[in-house]
Amino acid sequence: MPRLLPRLRIAVDGLEHIVGGLGTALLALVALAWTVLVLLAVPVGVGLLLVPTVPRVLRAVADRERARLTRWGPPVVGPPPLPEGIRDALRDPAVRCEAGWVGIHGTAGFFLGAIGISLPIYAVEYASFPLWYRALEPEDGGPGFIVWRIDGFADAAVVWLIGALFVAITIWLGPAIARLQALPGRRLLGPPDDVDLALRVAELTLTRAAALDAHAVELRRIERSLHDGTQNRLVAVNVLIGAARRATDRNPAAVADILDRAQEATEQALAELRSVVRGILPPVLDDRGLAGALAGLAGTSAVPCELTVDVPGRCAVSVEATAYFVVAEALTNVAKHSGATSARVIVRREGDRLLLSVVDDGKGGADETGGSGLGGIRQRVAAYDGRFMMSSPTGGPTRMDVELPCGS
């Protein structure tokens, strides 16, 4: 059961991708039909006037697919603007790739989308058949390809078994269909290899800058904690010990009270030191692992929190620490700013990526520039070459998705 829930969420996510892909496949089919009509009209002269519209139509539809793929995975960066002249536009390698993608996605992508959407529809129709089979005449058969006579519940149960098979196929094949549907777009709509390499260099440069900034912020936080807290406590201890030494001769009765205050200040300094050390690397990660550490955060959250962790094995210590701090900061934000009554944290590992989602049912409207700590989360994630995505429409819900590389 614990393994089934993440699989169900992946299947639902895959169905969302398929629906979005079917939408762009319809647009690609329209663009393909328009391109064919223009080409057929060229010999009679009318098509020559319409040829300049073809690259623009291809680019508009391809940009929709790039935006869709970017929302669901690694960004797909578009090419430079179309050249001014129609001849240059038609010779543009990006336009030719977009034309190839329109042909593939408008046909095979549409076919895959239709299959991907039909599977859950059949699953619901067949699995629910025992609930409504009495509304049909026995000789009418059942749904879809069920043409044999349905004489009673036993026959309806056979249809239900077929529906259960469709459910299993939907769960296991749906994400694969979504990936296959998106494959042409990722292969054909991205920039050339040399451009991609330049973008990757720029991205790594920004990541290094983010890592340095995050490191500087962390050092300032530690320095501020030590200066404003622990150092002041230790100064107070030193002053109290001096006062106790002077009171030994002048007022021996006050020495015990002064030493009690010094001991209390020492205990507070030790507590603040432990807090600073936990802020650098929580010991609970070593003791209980990521799942146990997150369970502790969820259990002490001011807002009731449902936790699902599916992370076989261990990730790098730095990655687990980053995931821990992201969840801790996110749950703090939920308690302080969202007005939510519940939250859900989902952590799973897919290949070499650690995927983390925090969802709440609050009022939404979260803003990174509002001092809520979201900017710090983005910076910390970027420092590990991860991805941070935030969705918080007014009225809610708020959803934060983080991807961190964790090795193979």
C-alpha positions in Angstrom: 0.0 0.0 0.0 2.7 2.6 0.8 4.2 1.9 -2.7 0.9 2.1 -4.4 0.0 5.6 -3.3 3.1 7.2 -5.0 2.4 5.1 -8.1 -1.2 6.4 -8.2 0.1 10.0 -7.9 2.6 9.4 -10.7 -0.3 7.9 -12.8 -2.5 11.0 -12.2 0.5 13.2 -13.0 1.0 11.3 -16.3 -2.7 11.7 -17.1 -2.4 15.4 -16.7 0.6 15.4 -19.1 -1.4 13.3 -21.6 -4.3 15.7 -21.5 -2.0 18.7 -22.1 -0.2 16.8 -24.9 -3.5 16.0 -26.5 -4.3 19.7 -26.5 -1.1 20.6 -28.3 -1.5 17.7 -30.6 -4.9 19.1 -31.7 -3.1 22.4 -32.4 -0.4 20.6 -34.3 -2.9 18.8 -36.3 -4.5 22.1 -37.3 -1.1 23.5 -38.1 -0.3 20.5 -40.2 -3.6 20.8 -42.1 -3.0 24.5 -42.7 0.6 23.8 -44.0 -0.7 21.1 -46.4 -3.5 23.4 -47.7 -1.0 26.2 -48.3 1.3 23.9 -50.2 -1.5 22.5 -52.3 -2.6 26.1 -53.1 0.9 27.2 -54.2 0.6 25.9 -57.8 -2.5 28.1 -58.4 -0.9 31.2 -57.0 -3.1 31.7 -53.9 -0.8 29.7 -51.7 2.1 32.1 -52.4 0.4 34.8 -50.5 -0.2 32.5 -47.6 3.3 30.9 -47.4 4.6 33.6 -44.9 1.9 32.5 -42.4 3.3 28.9 -42.3 6.5 29.6 -40.2 4.5 31.8 -37.8 1.8 29.2 -37.3 4.5 26.5 -36.7 6.3 28.7 -34.3 3.2 29.6 -32.3 2.1 25.9 -31.9 5.7 24.8 -31.1 6.0 27.5 -28.4 2.9 26.2 -26.8 4.5 22.7 -26.6 7.7 24.2 -25.3 5.8 25.9 -22.5 4.0 22.7 -21.7 7.1 20.6 -21.5 8.9 23.3 -19.4 6.1 23.1 -16.9 6.4 19.3 -16.5 10.2 18.9 -16.7 13.5 20.4 -17.7 13.1 23.7 -19.6 12.8 23.6 -23.4 14.4 26.8 -24.5 13.0 28.3 -27.8 15.1 29.4 -30.7 15.8 33.0 -31.7 13.0 35.0 -33.4 12.0 34.1 -36.9 14.1 35.7 -39.7 12.5 38.6 -41.5 12.5 37.2 -45.0 10.3 34.3 -45.9 13.1 32.4 -47.7 15.4 32.8 -44.6 12.5 31.7 -42.4 11.9 28.5 -44.5 15.6 27.7 -44.4 15.9 28.2 -40.7 16.8 24.8 -39.1 14.5 25.5 -36.1 11.5 26.0 -38.5 12.3 22.8 -40.2 12.5 21.0 -36.9 9.2 22.5 -35.9 7.6 21.3 -39.1 8.9 17.8 -38.4 7.5 18.0 -34.9 4.1 19.2 -36.1 3.9 16.2 -38.4 4.8 13.7 -35.7 2.9 15.3 -32.8 -0.2 16.0 -34.9 -0.5 12.4 -35.9 1.3 10.0 -33.5 1.0 12.4 -30.5 -2.7 12.7 -31.1 -3.0 8.9 -31.4 -1.1 8.4 -28.1 -3.1 11.1 -26.4 -6.4 9.5 -27.5 -5.2 6.1 -26.1 -4.0 7.7 -22.9 -7.3 9.3 -22.2 -9.4 6.3 -23.4 -7.7 4.0 -20.9 -9.0 5.6 -17.7 -12.4 6.2 -19.3 -12.7 2.5 -20.1 -11.4 1.6 -16.6 -14.2 3.6 -15.0 -16.8 2.3 -17.4 -16.0 -1.3 -17.0 -15.1 -1.3 -13.3 -18.4 0.4 -12.4 -20.5 -1.9 -14.7 -21.8 -4.1 -11.8 -23.5 -0.9 -10.4 -25.6 -0.2 -13.4 -25.8 -3.4 -15.5 -29.5 -3.8 -14.5 -30.3 -0.6 -16.5 -29.5 -2.5 -19.7 -31.4 -5.3 -21.3 -29.5 -8.7 -21.1 -29.3 -9.0 -24.8 -27.7 -5.5 -25.1 -24.4 -6.8 -23.7 -22.1 -4.5 -21.8 -20.0 -1.5 -22.5 -17.5 -1.2 -25.3 -16.6 -4.5 -26.9 -18.7 -6.6 -24.5 -21.3 -7.9 -26.9 -22.3 -11.1 -25.1 -25.5 -11.5 -23.1 -25.3 -10.3 -19.5 -27.7 -12.5 -17.5 -26.7 -11.6 -14.0 -24.1 -10.4 -11.5 -21.7 -13.2 -12.4 -21.5 -11.9 -16.0 -21.2 -8.3 -14.7 -18.3 -9.4 -12.4 -16.4 -10.7 -15.5 -16.8 -7.2 -17.0 -15.6 -5.7 -13.7 -12.4 -7.9 -13.9 -11.8 -6.4 -17.4 -12.2 -3.0 -15.8 -9.7 -3.9 -13.1 -7.3 -4.9 -15.9 -7.8 -1.5 -17.5 -7.1 0.2 -14.2 -3.8 -1.6 -13.9 -2.9 -0.8 -17.5 -3.7 2.9 -16.8 -1.6 3.0 -13.7 1.4 1.3 -15.2 1.3 2.5 -18.8 0.0 6.0 -18.4 3.3 7.7 -17.4 5.1 5.8 -20.2 2.6 7.1 -22.8 3.0 10.6 -21.4 6.8 10.4 -21.8 6.6 8.9 -25.3 4.2 11.6 -26.3 6.6 14.3 -25.1 9.7 12.7 -26.6 9.5 14.3 -30.1 9.1 17.8 -28.6 12.1 17.3 -26.4 14.2 16.0 -29.3 13.1 18.5 -32.0 12.0 21.7 -30.2 15.1 22.3 -28.1 18.0 24.5 -29.2 21.0 23.0 -31.2 23.7 21.2 -29.2 26.1 24.2 -29.2 23.4 26.6 -28.0 22.3 24.1 -25.4 26.0 23.8 -24.2 26.2 27.6 -23.9 23.0 27.7 -22.0 24.2 25.0 -19.7 27.4 26.9 -19.0 25.4 30.0 -18.2 23.1 28.0 -15.9 26.1 26.5 -14.1 27.6 30.0 -13.7 24.3 31.2 -12.1 24.2 28.0 -9.9 27.7 28.7 -8.7 26.8 32.3 -7.9 23.7 31.0 -6.0 25.8 28.6 -4.1 28.2 31.3 -3.0 25.3 33.6 -2.1 23.7 30.8 -0.1 27.0 30.0 1.7 27.4 33.7 2.5 23.9 34.0 3.9 24.4 30.9 6.0 27.7 32.2 7.4 25.9 35.5 8.3 23.1 33.6 10.0 25.6 31.6 12.0 27.6 34.7 12.9 24.5 36.6 13.9 23.3 33.7 16.0 26.6 33.4 17.8 27.0 37.1 18.2 23.5 38.0 19.4 22.9 34.9 21.4 25.7 32.7 22.6 28.3 35.5 22.9 26.0 37.7 25.0 25.3 34.7 27.3 29.0 34.0 27.8 29.7 37.7 28.5 26.9 37.6 31.1 28.5 34.4 32.7 31.8 36.2 32.8 30.3 39.3 34.5 28.4 37.1 37.0 31.5 35.1 37.9 33.3 38.4 38.5 30.5 39.6 40.6 30.5 36.4 42.7 34.2 36.7 43.3 33.8 40.3 44.6 30.8 39.3 46.7 32.8 36.6 48.4 34.3 39.2 50.7 31.6 41.9 50.7 28.4 40.0 50.7 28.8 36.2 51.0 25.1 35.6 51.2 24.6 36.9 47.6 27.2 34.5 46.1 24.8 31.6 45.8 22.2 33.7 44.0 24.8 35.1 41.6 26.2 31.6 40.8 22.6 30.4 40.1 22.2 33.2 37.6 25.6 32.3 36.1 24.6 28.6 35.8 21.3 29.6 34.1 23.1 31.8 31.6 25.5 29.0 30.9 22.7 26.6 30.2 21.0 29.1 27.9 24.3 29.6 26.0 24.7 25.8 25.6 21.1 25.6 24.3 21.7 28.3 21.8 25.0 26.7 20.7 23.2 23.4 20.2 20.5 25.2 18.1 23.3 26.8 15.9 24.9 23.3 15.4 21.5 21.8 14.5 21.0 24.6 12.0 24.3 23.6 10.3 23.5 19.9 10.0 20.6 18.4 12.0 21.9 15.3 13.9 18.5 13.7 13.4 19.4 13.1 9.8 22.3 10.9 10.9 20.3 9.2 13.6 17.0 8.5 11.8 17.6 9.2 8.1 15.6 11.6 5.9 12.3 9.8 6.4 12.6 9.9 10.2 13.8 13.5 10.2 10.8 14.6 8.1 8.4 12.6 10.2 9.7 14.6 13.2 9.0 17.8 11.3 5.5 16.7 10.3 4.7 15.5 13.8 5.7 18.9 15.4 4.1 21.0 12.7 1.6 23.6 13.9 -0.7 22.7 11.0 -1.7 19.0 10.7 0.6 17.5 8.1 0.3 14.3 6.1 3.7 12.9 5.1 4.5 10.4 2.3 8.2 9.3 1.8 9.3 6.9 -0.8 13.1 7.2 -0.9 14.8 3.8 -1.0 18.4 4.0 0.4 20.2 7.2 1.3 21.0 10.3 -0.6 24.1 12.4 -0.2 24.2 14.2 3.2 24.1 17.6 1.6 21.0 16.7 -0.4 19.2 15.3 2.6 20.1 18.4 4.6 18.8 20.6 1.8 15.5 18.6 1.6 15.2 18.8 5.4 15.6 22.6 5.5 13.2 23.1 2.6 10.5 21.1 4.3 11.2 22.8 7.6 11.0 26.3 6.1 8.0 25.4 4.0 6.0 24.1 7.0 7.0 27.2 9.0 5.6 29.4 6.2 2.4 27.4 6.1 1.9 27.9 9.8 2.8 31.6 9.8 1.3 32.9 6.5 -1.1 30.6 4.8 -4.0 30.2 7.2 -4.2 26.6 6.1 -5.9 23.8 8.0 -3.9 21.0 6.6 -0.7 20.4 4.6 0.8 17.5 2.7 4.4 16.6 2.1 5.4 14.1 -0.6 9.0 13.0 -1.0 10.0 10.4 -3.6 13.0 9.4 -5.6 12.9 8.9 -9.3 16.2 7.8 -10.8 18.8 10.3 -9.9 16.4 13.0 -8.8 14.8 13.6 -5.4 11.3 15.1 -5.8 9.7 17.0 -3.0 6.3 18.6 -2.9 4.6 20.6 -0.2 0.9 21.4 -0.6 -1.4 23.3 1.7 -5.1 24.3 1.5 -4.5 27.9 2.6 -5.4 31.3 1.1 -2.6 31.3 -1.4 -1.0 34.4 -2.8 2.5 33.4 -1.6 5.2 35.9 -2.8 8.9 35.3 -2.8 9.6 39.0 -2.3 7.4 39.2 0.8 10.0 38.1 3.2 8.4 34.6 3.7 11.7 32.8 3.2 10.8 31.4 -0.3 13.6 33.3 -1.8 16.0 31.6 0.6 14.5 28.2 -0.4 15.0 28.9 -4.1 18.6 30.0 -3.5 19.4 27.0 -1.4 17.9 24.7 -4.1 19.7 26.4 -6.9 23.0 26.0 -5.0 22.6 22.3 -5.6 21.7 22.6 -9.2 18.1 21.8 -8.4 14.8 23.2 -9.6 12.2 25.2 -7.5 8.6 25.7 -8.8 5.9 27.6 -7.0 2.1 27.8 -7.6 0.1 29.9 -5.3 -3.0 31.5 -6.9 -5.1 33.8 -4.7 -7.5 31.6 -2.8 -5.2 28.7 -2.8 -4.0 26.0 -2.8 -0.3 26.7 -2.6 2.0 24.0 -4.0 5.8 24.0 -3.9 7.8 21.5 -6.0 11.5 20.9 -5.6 13.9 18.7 -7.6 17.3 17.9 -6.3 20.0 15.7 -8.0 20.9 12.8 -5.7 23.1 10.6 -7.9 22.2 7.3 -9.5 
